[in-house]
Amino acid sequence: MLKNMFKKTYTIIDTKYKPQKKEEEPSIPQGLWRKCNKCGQPIYVEDVTNNFYVCPKCGGYFRVHAYRRIEMLIDEGTFEEWDAKMEFSNPLNFPGYEKKVQAAKERTKLNEAIVTGKGRIGGQETAFGVCDARFLMSSMGHVVGEKITRMVERATSEKLPVIIYACSGGARMQEGIVSLMQMAKTSAALKKHHEAGQLFISVLTDPTTGGVTASFAMLGDIILAEPNALIGFAGPRVIEQTIRQKLPEGFQRAEFLLEHGFVDKIVERKDQKEVLAQILRLHQCEKLQTGVCKGQERIQKPLPSDHGSRLNREKTAWDTVQLSRAAGRPVAADYIELLFDDFIELHGDRYFSDDGAIVGGIASFCGMPVTVIGQQKGKNTKDNIKRNFGMPAPDGYRKALRLMKQAESFGRPIICFVDTPGAFCGLEAEERGQGEAIARNLFEMAALTVPVLSIVIGEGGSGGALAMAVANEVWMMENAIYSILSPEGFASILWKDSKKAADAADVMKITAADLYDNGLIEQIIPEENPASEETLPLLVKNMRKKMIMFFEKYKAMTPEEIAGQRYQRFRNI
């Protein structure tokens, strides 16, 4: 079996690797050693098998047979295959096609290029499909499209999530336009599955190209990819031959797609079962369980009161501005780490890029699945450059909105951490529609039917902050600010003197106490000492307690009431 598996990806090791003295030559059974066709190094077959079919020398990924993939991922003894046998179809009566398919069947012992069924991953039941590149490069003809569609329809009926491991050369040429129609058919089935509130995870492997990429493979609620997998609509050879242009290194690889916003996460093969099980768990409809909150036993100190009159009002507004910008102040990722369990970061806006100034994903809060999104500043110069100093581009706001709409589909509450000096105002941001991206967030967030909580943890700068704060409730840390623009900008525009920023901060009424007194926010989270790494656990304990009360309040409301309350909140301002 192993010999057949490596038939195409390995050649027998060259004699130059053998010891020169014949009498010292070990007796090696045929098929025990092979040469990696990626790095050319000799490798031990058992090492490759035990390493999830990844070269232990270069880390290169080898294609995995469908049933072997099932063995690696599905809990033992739980897989039930669906539609194992389907009648051959030759819609164009293409000469020689039937013989080619029959030869593929005999060589691979498969009925077609995909195996479908259901099983359990980490105890979580799911419909599961996996393509096999040995069968006509896993191209999609009528039978492949039909098997996928039937699997998705049955999963919808049985209220199961769907996971598909895609691997394909694209549409099957011998079936012409019938093959093309499978793109629409599979996509339509997935649309019904989505409307039924069910999860679809798409996993892209090497290669995923053509009509498969332009249909079911890129329609996942969550899209994962294997490292260095080739993923693209038109393959590199087609592009180079068409436009006569040399493509950049790494073009159309998984890492390229992650950077450009089309993949949520690249997952190594050894970690895939664990990650899939975690995602499936986070999409179960679990209730808030206050007894399983993360880290609640860490701090025994009594919680301070948050009433506005008890806050430290001796600070000037400018003092608060400085504290909100302090270098050691915790950032969104710090709060996410301490407040939530099982956080899985998801990437990309599905249009252009993955913006480092927005971090977001799914997690568990006291046993309840939630969506968490934060504006993320860096902690040092290098990190700040990566995060664009916490100033999101249009791609960041579109990523945030994508995650919010995904949360709505699965009934998950949303928590946003606001911390930005403002939206990025560079040339490329204007080219990609910064104003439209912010406006779209305000428009869509207004009608979300799940609870939305926004917490200003540092700077809340202008529309860039508001784009993540159209919430049922807005809270602020005591030393946070929320303003129409920076005090420096305010002083420069109104008084033509940026040096009057301290005076501007005072008249702008931008502190938490000011906004609380004016009825613009619902809660202040006190800072007995300014927020820092040392004070963070106590701040988080206080925040967690308030969040539990928030979710208890809103779980009693219908989706319509939740959206209506949010509308009325802003209507009353």
Secondary structure as GFF3:
##gff-version 3
##sequence-region A 1 573
A	DSSP	alpha_helix	2	5	.	.	.	ID=ss1
A	DSSP	beta_strand	10	11	.	.	.	ID=ss2
A	DSSP	three_ten_helix	15	17	.	.	.	ID=ss3
A	DSSP	three_ten_helix	22	24	.	.	.	ID=ss4
A	DSSP	beta_strand	33	36	.	.	.	ID=ss5
A	DSSP	beta_strand	42	44	.	.	.	ID=ss6
A	DSSP	alpha_helix	45	50	.	.	.	ID=ss7
A	DSSP	alpha_helix	66	73	.	.	.	ID=ss8
A	DSSP	beta_strand	80	82	.	.	.	ID=ss9
A	DSSP	alpha_helix	97	108	.	.	.	ID=ss10
A	DSSP	beta_strand	114	121	.	.	.	ID=ss11
A	DSSP	beta_strand	124	131	.	.	.	ID=ss12
A	DSSP	three_ten_helix	136	138	.	.	.	ID=ss13
A	DSSP	alpha_helix	142	157	.	.	.	ID=ss14
A	DSSP	beta_strand	162	168	.	.	.	ID=ss15
A	DSSP	three_ten_helix	173	175	.	.	.	ID=ss16
A	DSSP	alpha_helix	176	195	.	.	.	ID=ss17
A	DSSP	beta_strand	200	209	.	.	.	ID=ss18
A	DSSP	alpha_helix	210	213	.	.	.	ID=ss19
A	DSSP	three_ten_helix	216	218	.	.	.	ID=ss20
A	DSSP	beta_strand	222	225	.	.	.	ID=ss21
A	DSSP	beta_strand	231	232	.	.	.	ID=ss22
A	DSSP	alpha_helix	236	243	.	.	.	ID=ss23
A	DSSP	alpha_helix	254	259	.	.	.	ID=ss24
A	DSSP	beta_strand	265	266	.	.	.	ID=ss25
A	DSSP	three_ten_helix	269	271	.	.	.	ID=ss26
A	DSSP	alpha_helix	272	282	.	.	.	ID=ss27
A	DSSP	three_ten_helix	290	292	.	.	.	ID=ss28
A	DSSP	three_ten_helix	308	310	.	.	.	ID=ss29
A	DSSP	alpha_helix	317	324	.	.	.	ID=ss30
A	DSSP	alpha_helix	332	339	.	.	.	ID=ss31
A	DSSP	beta_strand	341	345	.	.	.	ID=ss32
A	DSSP	beta_strand	358	365	.	.	.	ID=ss33
A	DSSP	beta_strand	368	375	.	.	.	ID=ss34
A	DSSP	alpha_helix	381	386	.	.	.	ID=ss35
A	DSSP	three_ten_helix	388	390	.	.	.	ID=ss36
A	DSSP	alpha_helix	394	409	.	.	.	ID=ss37
A	DSSP	beta_strand	414	420	.	.	.	ID=ss38
A	DSSP	alpha_helix	427	431	.	.	.	ID=ss39
A	DSSP	alpha_helix	434	445	.	.	.	ID=ss40
A	DSSP	beta_strand	452	461	.	.	.	ID=ss41
A	DSSP	alpha_helix	462	466	.	.	.	ID=ss42
A	DSSP	beta_strand	473	477	.	.	.	ID=ss43
A	DSSP	beta_strand	481	483	.	.	.	ID=ss44
A	DSSP	alpha_helix	487	495	.	.	.	ID=ss45
A	DSSP	three_ten_helix	498	500	.	.	.	ID=ss46
A	DSSP	alpha_helix	501	508	.	.	.	ID=ss47
A	DSSP	alpha_helix	512	517	.	.	.	ID=ss48
A	DSSP	beta_strand	523	525	.	.	.	ID=ss49
A	DSSP	alpha_helix	536	554	.	.	.	ID=ss50
A	DSSP	alpha_helix	559	571	.	.	.	ID=ss51
###
